């Protein structure tokens, strides 16, 4: 069954947690879809996790489009969400054009970062029937890679709650809460009719999102994430084992090669001898 916004909204209403993971390639998309992940998310985190960029601000529309196409080929049932990269949604006209490019290439919805300044952008996208996921708290495109927790002061908590409400009123269908105190995330979740997706925002959001690299154990460990395996160590050991077996002559073995029938080999040798 293809998952859509109605499906996600129903999960919120029934208090069923929504699962979200970032995804940047076809094989991983196939696995996430088969596992039943609700939202497969092509995040601009592809820049720092896959492309070797220093920050998400370096990610381009071309980068995102390339990875969207790869992920799209592996997704059948999940809701496919994609980030609007840095400076791709500065005004309604630009945002609509870029969002439609993503939708034309298989995205179900787009995500953008920012606070109340994004209200006119979200309103314009919504008028075009483009499904939008808002994103408040820590915004990598605005605040950079160094994350601090938001919502620790009364004034900031009030601002976050009001901003979330404004973005929802503008037409946002989902909202990501990143690095926001658990209590304020709960207030926002209970206040809004749309699903909230938390990352480092506590246990009371309608869903959770993590970077696929973080749950696999690729790269540094972050407090808000949990490692479900140690990809770095397992992969390093596999590479070292391969190097060792090649250098020792243990790979390839009989199990890794195909052979010609002996009688045919003899005929080839006989022919080769006659040509010399």
N, C-alpha and C positions, 0 to 999 in steps of 0.2 A: 504494500500500500504506500503510495506516495504521500509523504508528510507535508502538510501545508500549515499556514498560520492558524487555521481553525483547529487543527490537531494540537498545535502548541498551546493555544488558548484553552482548549479543553483540559489539557494536562494541568494547567495552572488552577482551573476551577475545581479539579478533582484532587488537588494536592499531590500530583504525581511529578516527581523531579524530572526536569528536562536535562538531557545530556548533550554536551557540546564539546567538540575537540577541533583544534586547528588541523588543517590538512594541506599539503603542498604538492602531492604527486598521485599518480594513478594507482600504484600498488597499495598505498596506504588508504586511499579512498575506498578501494574495494574491500579492505579489511574493516574499516569503520562502518561502511554500509551494511556489510554482512553481520557485524556485531550488533546492529540496531541502534547506533548512535542517532539521536534525533536531528541534530544540526551539525553538518559537516561544514567547517568554517575556513575559508581561504583567507587567512589573516595577513596583514602587512608585516607580521612577525616573520614572514618568509625571508625578509631582508636580513635580519640578524641571525636567524636560525639556519638558513639554507644558503643564502647568496653571499654571506661574508661581509655585509654592510655593517657600518658602525652604529647605525640607528635606523629606525623605521622611516625617518624622513627622507632617506635616499631611495626608497622604493618608488617605482614609476607605474604608470598605467600599463605600459607594455609588460613589465614584470608580472603584474597582477593578472593580466589577461592570459599570459602564457601559462601560469600555474592554474588559473581557473579552467582552462580548456583541458588540462591534464586531469584535474580532479573530477570534472564533469563526466569524463569517460568512465569513471569508476563508481559513480553514484547513481543508484536507481530509486531508492526509497527516501533517503534522508532529505531534509530541507537544506538547500545549498546556499549558504550565506557568504558574502565577500566584502572585504574592507574597501572603502574608498581610500586610496593612498593619499599621502600628504599633498596638499594644494590642488586636489582634483575636484573640490566641492566649494570653491570660494564664493560662488554666486549661484543662484537658482539655475540659470541657463547652462552653465558649465556642469553643475551637478546632475541635471537631467540628462544631458548628452552623454556623460561618462557612465551614469547608472544604466542607461538604456544599452550602452555598448556591452556592459556586463550581463544584462538580462538577455540580450540577443545571443550571448555565448553560453547560456545555460544557468546563470544564477537565478535563484528564486527571490532573493532580497539582498539589500546592500546595508552595510554598517558604516556610520560616520561618527567621528569624535567631536566633542565640544559641548558647550553649555547653551545658554539662552540665545547666544548669537546664531545658533543653528536652527532656531525656530522657523524663520522664513524659508530656509533651505528644505527642512523637513515638510513644511506645509506645501511647498511647490512640488516636491517629489510625490507626496501623497495625492495631490490633485491629478497627477499623471498615473495614478494607480500603481505606484512603485512602493513596495513594502520596505520600510526603513527600520533598522535597529539603531537606537541611539546609544551613546557610550559616555558615561560621566565618572567622576572620581579621577583616578590617574589616567591621563591621556598621553600615551607615548609620543604622538605626533605634536603635542603641545608642550608636555613637561620633560620630554627626553627619556632616557633609559633609566635614570635614577628615580625609583618609585618611593613615595612617602605615603603614609596612610592619611586618608581624608576623613573628615567628620569627627575630629577630636575636640573641636571647640563648638560652643553654642552657635556662633555666627556661621561657621562653615557647615554645621549640620543643617541649619535652617536653609542655607543657600542650596545645598544638595537636594533637600526635599522639595523646595520650590522649583528648582531646575528640572528635576525628574517629572514633576507635575506638568510643567510648561511643555516639555518635549512630548509627553504623552498627549496633551491636548492638541499639539500641533499635528499629530497623526502617527507618531512612532508606534510600531507594532510590538517592539521588544526594546529592552534597555539593558545594557551591560553596566554593572556596577563593579568598578575595579579599585581595589585597595581602599575600601570604605569600611569604617567600623561596623561590626556585626549588628549593633543595636540600630544604627541609622539605616542600614540596609534592610533590616526587618520592617522598620517604619515605612520605608519607601515601597517595599514589596506589598505590605498590607494596604497601603494607600492607593496604589495603582491597579487598574483593571488589566493592564498588559503584563506579560511575563517579565520577570527580572532574571538576569543571568549573572551570577557572581563569579569573580576571580579575585581571591584574597579579600572577599567581602563577607565571609562568615557562612553560617549553616542555614540561614533562613530565607535565602533567595529561592525563586521558583526553579532555578537550574544552576548548573555549574559549567564553566568552561576552563580548560587548561590547554597549554601548548603541547602538542604531541611529543615534541622533543623532551619536555620536562617529565612526562609520565614514563617515558622509555629510558630515562637516565642518560640523555645525551646533553653534555654541557654541564654548567654549574647547577647547584641545587638552590631552590628558592623556598622560603618558608611557606608560601601559599600553595605550593605544589607538593605532590606525593610521587615518589619514584616507585613504579610497579615492576621495574627490572633495571639491570645495569647494562644498558646497551654499549656504553663506551668500553667497559672492561671485557664483555663478551665478544664484541667485535674486534678489539685489539688482540685478544687471544686467538681468534680465528685467523686473523691476518698473519700473526706470528707463526701459527701452525702451518699455514699454507707456504710461507716463505721457507720454513724449515724442511718441509717435505719435498719442495721443488729442488732445493739445494742438495738434499740428501739422495735424490733420485727415487723417492718413494711415491711421487706423483708426477705424471699419471701412472696408474697401475693397470693391470689387465681389465679391471672393471670399468676403466675410463676410456678404453680404445675400441675401435672396430677393426677387424682383420679380413683380408681377402682369403678365399679358399686356397689351400695349398696347391692344388693342381693348376688353378688359374695363376697363382703367383709364379709357378714354374714356367708357365707359358709366357708370362711377361718377361721373365728373366731370359728365356730362350730368345725371345724377339729382340730384347735389348742387346744381347750378345751378337746377334746377327747383323745389327745395324752399326757395329763398331769395327 
